Each structure stands twice: as structure tokens, then as C-alpha cells.
Amino acid sequence: MKLLEKILLGIEKGAEWIVTGLIGLMVINLTAAVIARYVMHSSLAWAEELGRYMMVWCALLGAGLALRDDRHVGVSMFVELFPAKIQFVFKLLMRLVVMAFLAIVLVKAFEHMKTLNIQLSSALEIPMAVPYAAVPVGALFMFLENLAKLARQFVPQKSN
């Protein structure tokens, strides 16, 4: 269990760095686009597309980070009306439903990825597999985070 926790911690740190870097690049990209349009009276044809793809990657990696911290929107008011044992069952069922959904998304995303290597984006002319890879990567990240949360429900954590 400790090895899996260390691996997941490494993935989380990597995701944090990637999201931080992408946000910084989005700021640079947007600034360059604004300067090009309003100062140089020219537009960067690729700036909007690049910003969109970076935003998708940030959102899907950020969803895994939000899952780690239990920051997703939920209806806890209803669950909190019940005793602790019932709450445990609700949380267990919720995690299993989310994991089933993410597994389906993961399988379908990989099926779809096979066709995207030949299609190029319009402005950047990169394979569409690059921006669309955010879906299986994000789904896998969320699946692993959910699996870790599920395991922590059953394995008591030792306090240091």
C-alpha cells in the first residue's frame, strides 16, 4: 500500500506541475495574442487553438487533483442526514459508480484515440490525438485517485 501511495503522490505532484506550467503558458499565449492583435494589428492563427487545448488538459488533470481533495460538487446535505454506517455505504456506492463511469470513459477514449493520429488540428497542424489524449489521461488519473480513496475507506490510516 505504501508503494502505491508513493506512486500516486508522484503522479499528483507531476499533475500539479503540469497544470501550473500550462496555466503559465496560457497566460503567455493570451498575452502574445493580445499584443499581436492590438499592437501589431495582426493575429496569431494558432493562439486560440493552443489555448483551448491547454485549457482542456488543465481541466482534466485538475479534475483528478480536485478528486484527491474531495473538491468536486456533491450533495452531502442528504448523505449527512443518515448515521455514519449508512454514510459509509453511500460513499462506497458513489465511489464504485464513479469508477465504473471512468472505466467506460477510459475504454471508449482509447478506442477513439486510434482514429485521431491521422487527423490534424486546423491551426497547429498537430495530430488530434495530442489534445484528445487529455481524456484518457485525466480519466485514468481520476480512476486512480478514486481507487486510493476507496482503499483508504477500508484501511485505517496510521497517524504520525
ZALUM-543613 format. One record per residue (C-alpha): residue number from 1; x, y, z. Coordinates in nm, 3 decimals, padded with zeros to 5 digits. Example, Ala and Ser with C-alpha at 12.3 -4.5 7.8 and 13.67 -1.06 7.14 Angstrom:
<nodes>
     i        xx        yy        zz
     1    01.230   -00.450    00.780
     2    01.367   -00.106    00.714
</nodes>
This chain:
<nodes>
     i        xx        yy        zz
     1    00.000    00.000    00.000
     2    00.284    00.241    00.081
     3    00.439    00.188   -00.265
     4    00.107    00.268   -00.434
     5    00.068    00.579   -00.217
     6    00.418    00.695   -00.320
     7    00.344    00.633   -00.687
     8    00.015    00.823   -00.660
     9    00.189    01.107   -00.475
    10    00.440    01.129   -00.762
    11    00.158    01.137   -01.017
    12   -00.018    01.409   -00.817
    13    00.297    01.621   -00.793
    14    00.356    01.576   -01.167
    15   -00.004    01.678   -01.241
    16    00.033    01.985   -01.020
    17    00.349    02.089   -01.207
    18    00.192    02.026   -01.546
    19   -00.122    02.224   -01.460
    20    00.086    02.508   -01.317
    21    00.307    02.514   -01.626
    22    00.009    02.504   -01.861
    23   -00.159    02.793   -01.680
    24    00.162    02.994   -01.713
    25    00.182    02.908   -02.083
    26   -00.184    03.006   -02.129
    27   -00.109    03.348   -01.982
    28    00.189    03.389   -02.217
    29   -00.017    03.263   -02.513
    30   -00.305    03.501   -02.439
    31   -00.070    03.795   -02.384
    32    00.106    03.725   -02.713
    33   -00.228    03.702   -02.893
    34   -00.349    04.033   -02.747
    35   -00.021    04.210   -02.830
    36   -00.024    04.068   -03.182
    37   -00.382    04.175   -03.244
    38   -00.392    04.519   -03.084
    39   -00.032    04.638   -03.111
    40    00.089    04.475   -03.433
    41   -00.258    04.467   -03.597
    42   -00.208    04.103   -03.689
    43   -00.343    03.785   -03.538
    44   -00.179    03.463   -03.434
    45   -00.383    03.197   -03.611
    46   -00.281    02.926   -03.368
    47   -00.321    03.112   -03.034
    48   -00.690    03.033   -02.975
    49   -00.648    02.667   -03.063
    50   -00.342    02.628   -02.841
    51   -00.521    02.798   -02.551
    52   -00.822    02.571   -02.593
    53   -00.609    02.255   -02.589
    54   -00.411    02.369   -02.286
    55   -00.735    02.451   -02.104
    56   -00.872    02.101   -02.171
    57   -00.555    01.943   -02.031
    58   -00.572    02.170   -01.724
    59   -00.937    02.084   -01.664
    60   -00.893    01.709   -01.688
    61   -00.575    01.693   -01.480
    62   -00.728    01.941   -01.237
    63   -01.033    01.715   -01.200
    64   -00.805    01.442   -01.066
    65   -00.646    01.686   -00.824
    66   -00.993    01.801   -00.713
    67   -01.094    01.439   -00.658
    68   -00.788    01.391   -00.439
    69   -00.901    01.676   -00.213
    70   -01.276    01.595   -00.231
    71   -01.339    01.930   -00.400
    72   -01.596    01.810   -00.655
    73   -01.952    01.926   -00.622
    74   -02.161    01.684   -00.421
    75   -02.487    01.663   -00.236
    76   -02.351    01.600    00.111
    77   -02.650    01.751    00.288
    78   -02.863    01.446    00.200
    79   -02.593    01.196    00.300
    80   -02.524    01.372    00.630
    81   -02.884    01.310    00.741
    82   -02.801    00.941    00.790
    83   -02.595    00.761    01.056
    84   -02.222    00.700    00.996
    85   -02.269    00.341    00.876
    86   -02.520    00.445    00.611
    87   -02.292    00.734    00.508
    88   -02.011    00.481    00.463
    89   -02.233    00.273    00.231
    90   -02.335    00.584    00.032
    91   -01.971    00.687   -00.011
    92   -01.875    00.334   -00.112
    93   -02.152    00.316   -00.372
    94   -02.066    00.662   -00.501
    95   -01.701    00.566   -00.549
    96   -01.797    00.243   -00.727
    97   -02.037    00.423   -00.962
    98   -01.775    00.689   -01.041
    99   -01.511    00.420   -01.102
   100   -01.745    00.231   -01.336
   101   -01.816    00.552   -01.528
   102   -01.443    00.636   -01.552
   103   -01.365    00.283   -01.669
   104   -01.618    00.319   -01.950
   105   -01.478    00.662   -02.043
   106   -01.126    00.518   -02.041
   107   -01.212    00.225   -02.268
   108   -01.410    00.440   -02.512
   109   -01.141    00.710   -02.516
   110   -00.871    00.458   -02.607
   111   -01.095    00.319   -02.883
   112   -01.143    00.671   -03.018
   113   -00.772    00.757   -02.993
   114   -00.691    00.501   -03.264
   115   -00.854    00.717   -03.530
   116   -00.711    01.050   -03.419
   117   -00.347    01.009   -03.526
   118   -00.430    01.072   -03.890
   119   -00.644    01.382   -03.825
   120   -00.455    01.711   -03.783
   121   -00.571    02.021   -03.598
   122   -00.655    02.314   -03.821
   123   -00.413    02.582   -03.697
   124   -00.133    02.398   -03.518
   125   -00.139    02.101   -03.756
   126   -00.063    01.856   -03.477
   127   -00.228    01.513   -03.455
   128   -00.563    01.545   -03.280
   129   -00.451    01.257   -03.060
   130   -00.241    01.510   -02.862
   131   -00.530    01.724   -02.730
   132   -00.769    01.429   -02.709
   133   -00.517    01.230   -02.501
   134   -00.625    01.450   -02.211
   135   -00.945    01.244   -02.183
   136   -00.789    00.901   -02.116
   137   -00.506    01.052   -01.911
   138   -00.750    01.253   -01.698
   139   -00.990    00.958   -01.663
   140   -00.706    00.728   -01.558
   141   -00.581    00.985   -01.308
   142   -00.931    01.026   -01.160
   143   -00.976    00.647   -01.154
   144   -00.652    00.603   -00.958
   145   -00.744    00.882   -00.716
   146   -01.086    00.726   -00.664
   147   -00.929    00.383   -00.612
   148   -00.696    00.528   -00.349
   149   -00.990    00.696   -00.174
   150   -01.178    00.365   -00.182
   151   -00.881    00.180   -00.034
   152   -00.848    00.441    00.241
   153   -01.212    00.380    00.336
   154   -01.125    00.022    00.428
   155   -00.766    00.054    00.551
   156   -00.733    00.265    00.864
   157   -00.465    00.534    00.829
   158   -00.192    00.544    01.090
   159   -00.134    00.886    01.241
   160    00.231    01.001    01.251
</nodes>
